[in-house]
Amino acid sequence: MFRARLTYAIVWTLAVAFSGLLVSLASRLVEERRLSALESAKARAAFAADNAETSVNRFLLGIDVLLSSVDPVRDRPGLALKELARSHLAVRDLVIADADGNVLASAMPVTERLGLRLPDGLFASLLQSSSPTLGISQSVESFATSEPVIYFARQLGHGPDAQLVRLAVVPMVHVVASLGAPQEGFTFMLERHDGELIVAAPQHGVPTSSWFSRAPDKVVPDGAADLARSPREGKRAIVASRALVHPGLRVAVSVPQEKALESWLVYRRNVFISATFLGLLVLAGAALVHWTLRRMHLSNHEISSAKQWLDQAISSVPEGILLCDAMDRVVAWNDRYLGFYPWLKTVIGPGIPHEHLIRLSVQHLCASETDEQREALVRQRLAVQGHPGGQFEQHVSEDLIVQVTESRTPAGGTVSVFRDITATERELEAARRAEQMARSANQHFITSIRDELHDGALSLVGLLDRVRQLQPSIIQPSTLDLIHCQAQQVVSGITDLHELHRLQSGVVHVEREPIAIASLIRQAAKHAEQLARVLSVRLDVVCMPSLPRRVVSDSGLLAQLVYSVLRAAVGAAPSGTTLCAIFSHEVGADAMGQPQLRLEMHCNGTDDANKLIHALKEGSKGTGRTSTALRLARRLAQTLDGEVVVIANRDAAAFPKVISMSMRSEAFHADSTELVA
């Protein structure tokens, strides 16, 4: 948690520092651009003031020279004044007046008739001057032309005796034009040395009289531009002033600071918008990094927790566990696995190929084998790993047998489970030996009982035969035959029980050999025919011509099967029943299309057939010699890959079929008449 918080703090510190750096750089760029804009405006103002000084000096010198050419004696009639006035385009009228303002001579007659309204203090300023100089009045409205004009005056003579002045009436527009070509944002001003404004251009729709005068920033104007107050609005402006050749006059150029910084304001807005966007982008990136790191931290925490749970889980499993990914590289294992293979402790690790571990194990376990043999074992083990899902055993040592079970994960990985089955194998081996001993003892016990009962029954049969030979008159022959038959059935029942037990115990082995099938059937049917005669049942055994001459099978089991089927049918048949047992060979009779050796038992009547079927079915469910013979027949048929069924249907021969036996073949000899059963 501390490392995560430290990471978050570093991310946000970097983001804030970068944002601060952006703000600092933007502020520095803006300030540098502002200073650059101010310097550029100052340079332009100084240049404009220099040009205006030249233009105004030329204009004023022209007016001054014109006034100096006026001679009051000569010009009293006014003729010369007219000529002089026409020589200067900017001069509207030339006037000679006295100190009281009376017009003595004028280039325009209307001026002589109407007179002049001179600004207050114009003559006084001329008289107070220590040397002749050019005087300039404020802007006034002319009586003659009703337009704003400026009076330029120069006294005749010098000192208190000078009572006449020469006046040049100049429209203010010409004075304004003398200041220079207008420039956007610049204001050109003609001022006195004390800051009093005479004329300004452009007017901006505001009379010059409404402009306020300002105290000069510099006693001696040097033409350098500086920040000062604007003469029109009193706001901050860049002002450059230069002194004119006429004492007490100077020209000034002013540009408002807002106008000078107009492009800088656009630049500042763009810079701050860009810096703000970048700062927000950095903060958004920091937020995204914070969110991503937090998600990664949570994911890593969950993965770590899951891995801890997985490690704890596989550590708690009593079996050895080895997990590999889809590339067969080791992912996880437990201590139990290393307990089975201790030589892997120094080499195992995440990402190690499983094949490397297999080769080390084979090299350690099969050190005495050749390289080719070990390589074959490695290939065999890799083949098993390539198709997991089974089990195999591995003898690690004399005292350790490991059972390996491998399975695939949905992602393609492999989970290998290693289980110690040494004790289990020993217990299973002991159990198998005990089972074999028990089976042997049981078989010995059953065989002993069979021998005792069989010998006793055979002794009874022999005794009956001797009685029949020595004293035939003691017991009737039919009774002796019945007793003899019953004794033989007891012997057969004992034999059937013993054979059925052997078949169920799995100790009977089928030994196949060529057999003359017809001869075997007739030999087995003799005992059944003898039993049928005693029980008053007629048994006819028919071997069809299709029956092969020889089959390959177990002669003893096949003969016992034939006899058991016939004996079960005879024993269950009612007295007086006629049975017909037909042995045949049918090709393509089973579902596989293979030839079959078949036995079909037919009965001569429906009632007898029904009784026989009922007796056989009841015998299958109960106990008794018939049930034992039928169960033995079915077991023998299964052992020889056949079947015995009790059926009840009527065929075309008018005999109901009551029992059927079929034996499927497995191979043929070259002779097609020889069947392998």
Secondary structure, 3 states (H helix, E strand, C coil): CHHHHHHHHHHHHHHHHHHHHHHHHHHHHHHHHHHHHHHHHHHHHHHHHHHHHHHHHHHHHHHHHHHHCCCCCCCCCCHHHHHHHHHCCCCCEEEEEECCCCEEEECCHHHHHHCCCCCCCHHHHHHHCCCCCCEECCCEECCCCCCEEEEEEEEECCCCCCCEEEEEEEEHHHHHHHCCCCCCCCEEEEEECCCCEEEEECCCCCCHHHCCCCCCCCCCCEEEEEEEECCCCCCEEEEEEEECCCCCEEEEEEEEHHHHCHHHHHHHHHHHHHHHHHHHHHHHHHHHHHHHHHHHHHHHHHHHHHHHHHHHHHHHCCCEEEEECCCCEEEEECHHHHHHCHHHCCCCCCCCEHHHHHHHHHHHHCCCCCHHHHHHHHHHHHHHHHCCCCEEEEEEECCEEEEEEEEECCCCCEEEEEEECHHHHHHHHHHHHHHHHHHHHHHHHHHHHHHHHHHHHHHHHHHHHHHHHHCCCCCCHHHHHHHHHHHHHHHHHHHHHHHHHHHHHCCCCCCCEEEEHHHHHHHHHHHHHHHHHHCCCEEEEEECCCCCCEEEECHHHHHHHHHHHHHHHHHHCCCCCEEEEEEEEECCCCCCCCCEEEEEEEECCHHHHHHHHHHHHHHHHCCCHHHHHHHHHHHHHHHCCEEEEEEEEECCCCCEEEEEEEEECCEECCCCCCEEC
